[in-house]
Amino acid sequence: MTNKGLKIGSYLSYKQWLFDNIFLDLSLYHQASFKSIISSPRLASSSKAAYQFNDYLQLVFMYQNLYDYEPVVPIKPWFHRFISTLSVSF
């Protein structure tokens, strides 16, 4: 049964430069309706480590996951994703 009432969302994040060229970003998310804050939440996390080569080039490694107690579409409740990218910004 889908609950279309109000939902509460929470977010906790820790971001830190380690040394001069390594960046760490850890984030946690929680979303649920007021009736089921603990019993049927949607939880997610994201972990990112990045190495800064220079002002414009960064190598990024990221892990993300999502747990949905009652997915809207027929999928498994756990979703995992690993990402590695070369980021260019100017």
C-alpha beads as a LAMMPS data file, in Angstrom:
LAMMPS data file: protein, C-alpha beads

90 atoms
89 bonds

1 atom types
1 bond types

-500.0 500.0 xlo xhi
-500.0 500.0 ylo yhi
-500.0 500.0 zlo zhi

Masses

1 110.0

Atoms # bond

1 1 1 0.000 0.000 0.000
2 1 1 1.438 3.370 -0.996
3 1 1 1.272 6.171 1.542
4 1 1 0.809 9.555 -0.158
5 1 1 0.907 11.632 3.032
6 1 1 3.652 13.864 4.320
7 1 1 7.186 12.510 4.487
8 1 1 10.201 13.429 6.510
9 1 1 13.681 13.539 5.021
10 1 1 17.008 13.679 6.855
11 1 1 20.516 14.138 5.507
12 1 1 23.893 13.867 7.232
13 1 1 27.131 14.668 5.448
14 1 1 30.842 14.801 6.266
15 1 1 33.184 16.500 3.775
16 1 1 36.898 16.885 4.361
17 1 1 40.059 17.614 2.407
18 1 1 42.736 15.150 3.486
19 1 1 46.148 16.565 2.732
20 1 1 46.202 19.023 -0.174
21 1 1 44.896 16.755 -2.921
22 1 1 42.542 14.099 -1.482
23 1 1 38.860 14.911 -0.888
24 1 1 36.484 12.700 1.120
25 1 1 32.680 12.997 1.066
26 1 1 30.453 10.681 3.145
27 1 1 26.674 11.184 3.097
28 1 1 23.675 9.394 4.633
29 1 1 20.006 9.904 3.751
30 1 1 16.736 8.832 5.395
31 1 1 13.208 9.339 4.061
32 1 1 9.920 7.975 5.419
33 1 1 6.336 8.924 6.063
34 1 1 5.449 10.144 9.543
35 1 1 3.470 6.952 10.148
36 1 1 6.419 4.683 9.372
37 1 1 9.601 6.574 10.226
38 1 1 11.360 3.402 11.388
39 1 1 9.256 0.535 10.031
40 1 1 9.475 1.221 6.264
41 1 1 12.134 3.824 5.414
42 1 1 14.074 4.652 2.295
43 1 1 17.760 4.749 3.208
44 1 1 20.742 5.720 1.090
45 1 1 24.445 6.411 1.412
46 1 1 27.122 7.851 -0.796
47 1 1 30.892 7.610 -0.285
48 1 1 33.274 9.554 -2.484
49 1 1 37.069 9.775 -2.547
50 1 1 38.720 12.071 -5.058
51 1 1 42.331 12.770 -5.966
52 1 1 42.972 16.313 -7.235
53 1 1 45.752 16.318 -9.844
54 1 1 45.624 20.074 -10.480
55 1 1 43.066 22.911 -10.516
56 1 1 41.169 21.311 -13.414
57 1 1 41.602 17.514 -13.209
58 1 1 40.271 15.115 -10.576
59 1 1 40.024 11.311 -10.340
60 1 1 36.846 10.266 -8.487
61 1 1 35.823 6.932 -6.952
62 1 1 32.280 6.678 -5.610
63 1 1 30.062 4.039 -4.029
64 1 1 26.319 4.613 -3.646
65 1 1 23.582 2.400 -2.306
66 1 1 19.851 2.666 -1.760
67 1 1 17.496 0.570 0.324
68 1 1 13.766 1.020 -0.194
69 1 1 11.466 -0.979 2.050
70 1 1 8.554 -0.587 -0.398
71 1 1 9.943 0.145 -3.900
72 1 1 7.558 1.957 -6.247
73 1 1 8.545 -0.304 -9.147
74 1 1 9.084 -4.091 -8.896
75 1 1 12.823 -4.155 -8.158
76 1 1 14.948 -5.629 -5.389
77 1 1 14.960 -3.418 -2.288
78 1 1 18.781 -2.979 -2.379
79 1 1 20.531 -1.042 -5.152
80 1 1 24.343 -0.657 -5.337
81 1 1 26.435 1.420 -7.723
82 1 1 30.205 1.843 -8.103
83 1 1 31.467 4.788 -10.166
84 1 1 34.919 5.898 -11.217
85 1 1 35.327 9.040 -13.283
86 1 1 37.884 11.507 -14.491
87 1 1 36.447 14.962 -13.815
88 1 1 37.547 17.992 -15.824
89 1 1 36.325 21.404 -14.698
90 1 1 37.184 24.907 -15.806

Bonds

1 1 1 2
2 1 2 3
3 1 3 4
4 1 4 5
5 1 5 6
6 1 6 7
7 1 7 8
8 1 8 9
9 1 9 10
10 1 10 11
11 1 11 12
12 1 12 13
13 1 13 14
14 1 14 15
15 1 15 16
16 1 16 17
17 1 17 18
18 1 18 19
19 1 19 20
20 1 20 21
21 1 21 22
22 1 22 23
23 1 23 24
24 1 24 25
25 1 25 26
26 1 26 27
27 1 27 28
28 1 28 29
29 1 29 30
30 1 30 31
31 1 31 32
32 1 32 33
33 1 33 34
34 1 34 35
35 1 35 36
36 1 36 37
37 1 37 38
38 1 38 39
39 1 39 40
40 1 40 41
41 1 41 42
42 1 42 43
43 1 43 44
44 1 44 45
45 1 45 46
46 1 46 47
47 1 47 48
48 1 48 49
49 1 49 50
50 1 50 51
51 1 51 52
52 1 52 53
53 1 53 54
54 1 54 55
55 1 55 56
56 1 56 57
57 1 57 58
58 1 58 59
59 1 59 60
60 1 60 61
61 1 61 62
62 1 62 63
63 1 63 64
64 1 64 65
65 1 65 66
66 1 66 67
67 1 67 68
68 1 68 69
69 1 69 70
70 1 70 71
71 1 71 72
72 1 72 73
73 1 73 74
74 1 74 75
75 1 75 76
76 1 76 77
77 1 77 78
78 1 78 79
79 1 79 80
80 1 80 81
81 1 81 82
82 1 82 83
83 1 83 84
84 1 84 85
85 1 85 86
86 1 86 87
87 1 87 88
88 1 88 89
89 1 89 90
